[in-house]
């Protein structure tokens, strides 16, 4: 179905002027955005409002939303037992003449900053035990929910076929790549999307059903440059990461680092290669 859809032109919102978008959001949501607090990412913008809330704005092509829908942040508001910003309101519109949708959501402003400036971390953030306890309770609560949504990590719908193809290309010695258990996942659980020292999970646009261990593997993999932190993630999410599905998801994450596009200066590369060798050997037993 998505294959027949027109593909949106690639746009990097870190470099493209978006004042017209910001003004449209302000008018629709009846807020005033603080331009000084604006955070620009490749596909999204975010900023504080004058009433002490946060507005997140995202641009996404039709080919990335046909299967999933376009209200992940709003849909996550029904989740119970997961610590996240409260959702207040949202607005969506189509970009005229383009196969592109925009969406803006107004959310509770979280006092703590993201643990990482990017997806990975290069030093131990020294998170308190209460942070880890809330991480564990939130991920356990999330996995116990029910949803018809399918997760879209990196905006791509995750399927058994995708997992099998990815692992077969990078780790061909693994004969059985069948996922046994699927559960709700955030699907983008990087260090940029968890806040600290007061715990919260942000950016819920891609959440949905995924193989068990996807979130744990993502957080763990992005901590590999800091062995003590990676060990703590593994300790806290041991049940997920030591399950067969969790090991497959760990390799699924590592495939992006050690595959054909491996970057020799990547601080994750050396530990990722070591962990991939270990996981492959365990799965081959």
PALOVO-804720 format. One record per residue (C-alpha): x, y negated, z; residue in three letters. Coordinates in steps of 0.05 Angstrom, whole numbers, padded with zeros to 5 digits, always signed. Example, Ala and Ser with C-alpha at 12.3 -4.5 7.8 and 13.67 -1.06 7.14 Angstrom:
% PALOVO-804720
+00246+00090+00156ALA+00273+00021+00143SER
END
This chain:
% PALOVO-804720
+00000+00000+00000UNK+00054-00049+00018UNK+00094-00032-00044UNK+00042-00067-00089UNK+00044-00132-00050UNK+00084-00193-00074UNK+00148-00204-00035UNK+00158-00270+00000UNK+00220-00310-00015UNK+00273-00306+00039UNK+00275-00368+00083UNK+00321-00382+00142UNK+00285-00427+00191UNK+00351-00444+00225UNK+00368-00486+00163UNK+00302-00505+00132UNK+00265-00568+00152UNK+00198-00549+00183UNK+00169-00615+00209UNK+00105-00604+00170UNK+00096-00536+00204UNK+00108-00566+00272UNK+00058-00621+00260UNK+00006-00572+00236UNK+00015-00530+00299UNK+00010-00590+00344UNK-00055-00611+00312UNK-00085-00541+00313UNK-00066-00524+00385UNK-00074-00595+00412UNK-00004-00597+00440UNK+00058-00640+00432UNK+00123-00602+00420UNK+00188-00624+00451UNK+00235-00628+00391UNK+00296-00629+00437UNK+00279-00560+00465UNK+00266-00529+00397UNK+00298-00460+00388UNK+00309-00440+00316UNK+00317-00368+00293UNK+00317-00339+00224UNK+00243-00323+00222UNK+00216-00362+00281UNK+00215-00428+00319UNK+00199-00441+00391UNK+00193-00500+00437UNK+00165-00529+00501UNK+00101-00570+00502UNK+00083-00632+00542UNK+00037-00590+00586UNK+00091-00541+00608UNK+00077-00484+00561UNK+00116-00451+00505UNK+00096-00446+00432UNK+00126-00393+00386UNK+00118-00401+00311UNK+00135-00346+00261UNK+00136-00340+00185UNK+00125-00271+00155UNK+00112-00246+00084UNK+00050-00206+00065UNK+00093-00144+00052UNK+00112-00144+00126UNK+00043-00151+00155UNK-00005-00110+00112UNK-00001-00047+00154UNK+00008-00079+00223UNK-00035-00140+00223UNK-00013-00208+00248UNK-00031-00214+00321UNK+00020-00175+00361UNK+00030-00228+00414UNK-00044-00237+00423UNK-00057-00161+00424UNK-00004-00152+00478UNK-00045-00195+00525UNK-00087-00134+00543UNK-00028-00093+00568UNK-00030-00077+00642UNK+00030-00072+00689UNK+00079-00103+00640UNK+00113-00168+00661UNK+00108-00217+00603UNK+00087-00289+00591UNK+00012-00300+00594UNK-00020-00314+00525UNK-00065-00375+00520UNK-00084-00386+00447UNK-00061-00378+00375UNK-00071-00401+00304UNK-00052-00370+00236UNK-00054-00395+00165UNK-00030-00377+00095UNK+00024-00418+00062UNK-00009-00446-00001UNK+00013-00412-00065UNK+00059-00363-00028UNK+00050-00291-00003UNK+00068-00317+00066UNK+00031-00324+00133UNK+00048-00370+00190UNK+00027-00358+00262UNK+00035-00399+00325UNK+00021-00375+00396UNK+00018-00417+00459UNK+00045-00379+00519UNK+00064-00386+00592UNK+00132-00419+00599UNK+00181-00372+00634UNK+00230-00407+00680UNK+00288-00357+00671UNK+00327-00360+00606UNK+00341-00300+00560UNK+00394-00254+00589UNK+00432-00257+00522UNK+00441-00313+00473UNK+00434-00260+00419UNK+00413-00188+00413UNK+00476-00161+00447UNK+00516-00183+00507UNK+00592-00187+00516UNK+00595-00192+00591UNK+00556-00164+00649UNK+00501-00214+00668UNK+00500-00189+00740UNK+00425-00176+00742UNK+00395-00163+00811UNK+00365-00096+00831UNK+00296-00127+00830UNK+00306-00142+00756UNK+00321-00069+00740UNK+00262-00045+00782UNK+00215-00090+00743UNK+00245-00068+00677UNK+00232+00005+00695UNK+00161-00007+00720UNK+00144-00049+00659UNK+00170+00002+00608UNK+00136+00059+00645UNK+00071+00019+00645UNK+00078+00002+00571UNK+00089+00075+00552UNK+00025+00095+00589UNK-00020+00048+00548UNK-00059+00066+00486UNK-00059+00027+00421UNK-00075+00038+00347UNK-00016-00008+00329UNK+00047+00021+00298UNK+00113-00012+00318UNK+00151-00052+00266UNK+00224-00057+00290UNK+00260-00107+00245UNK+00190-00120+00215UNK+00191-00050+00183UNK+00137+00000+00203UNK+00170+00059+00238UNK+00151+00127+00212UNK+00176+00198+00218UNK+00198+00194+00145UNK+00239+00131+00159UNK+00273+00163+00219UNK+00288+00227+00181UNK+00316+00189+00120UNK+00359+00143+00162UNK+00389+00198+00204UNK+00400+00244+00144UNK+00440+00189+00109UNK+00486+00172+00168UNK+00486+00237+00209UNK+00472+00293+00158UNK+00493+00349+00206UNK+00430+00339+00248UNK+00381+00389+00219UNK+00320+00374+00261UNK+00299+00301+00264UNK+00227+00314+00282UNK+00198+00266+00335UNK+00157+00302+00387UNK+00129+00244+00429UNK+00104+00175+00408UNK+00087+00120+00457UNK+00076+00045+00458UNK+00141+00006+00452UNK+00161-00067+00449UNK+00203-00049+00387UNK+00252-00108+00394UNK+00278-00099+00464UNK+00344-00136+00456UNK+00379-00178+00509UNK+00351-00240+00475UNK+00280-00217+00490UNK+00288-00202+00564UNK+00292-00259+00613UNK+00334-00262+00677UNK+00347-00266+00734UNK+00271-00265+00740UNK+00248-00209+00694UNK+00201-00218+00636UNK+00195-00191+00565UNK+00181-00240+00508UNK+00167-00236+00433UNK+00114-00183+00426UNK+00097-00190+00352UNK+00125-00121+00332UNK+00099-00077+00389UNK+00062-00012+00377UNK+00069+00063+00376UNK+00141+00087+00367UNK+00184+00148+00382UNK+00198+00157+00455UNK+00262+00122+00475UNK+00263+00067+00422UNK+00263+00010+00472UNK+00313+00043+00519UNK+00359+00059+00461UNK+00356-00012+00435UNK+00373-00044+00502UNK+00427+00008+00515UNK+00458+00003+00446UNK+00462-00073+00451UNK+00500-00066+00517UNK+00554-00019+00492UNK+00607-00074+00491UNK+00598-00078+00567UNK+00606-00006+00593UNK+00580-00021+00663UNK+00517-00052+00635UNK+00506+00005+00585UNK+00515+00055+00641UNK+00463+00018+00683UNK+00413+00019+00626UNK+00426+00093+00617UNK+00417+00105+00692UNK+00351+00067+00695UNK+00322+00098+00631UNK+00355+00166+00637UNK+00290+00205+00626UNK+00280+00171+00559UNK+00351+00170+00535UNK+00366+00242+00554UNK+00304+00269+00520UNK+00312+00296+00450UNK+00271+00240+00421UNK+00312+00190+00460UNK+00377+00218+00432UNK+00348+00212+00362UNK+00328+00140+00375UNK+00397+00125+00402UNK+00427+00151+00337UNK+00374+00113+00298UNK+00399+00049+00332UNK+00472+00067+00324UNK+00462+00081+00250UNK+00457+00006+00238UNK+00526-00004+00269UNK+00566+00056+00245UNK+00535+00064+00176UNK+00560+00041+00108UNK+00554-00032+00128UNK+00598-00024+00190UNK+00635-00087+00208UNK+00704-00074+00236UNK+00702-00136+00280UNK+00636-00116+00312UNK+00647-00109+00387UNK+00596-00052+00387UNK+00630-00011+00332UNK+00683+00027+00372UNK+00637+00047+00430UNK+00580+00061+00380UNK+00624+00110+00342UNK+00643+00145+00407UNK+00571+00151+00430UNK+00547+00174+00361UNK+00598+00230+00362UNK+00574+00251+00431UNK+00500+00249+00412UNK+00510+00287+00347UNK+00548+00342+00384UNK+00492+00347+00437UNK+00437+00351+00384UNK+00474+00404+00345UNK+00475+00452+00405UNK
END
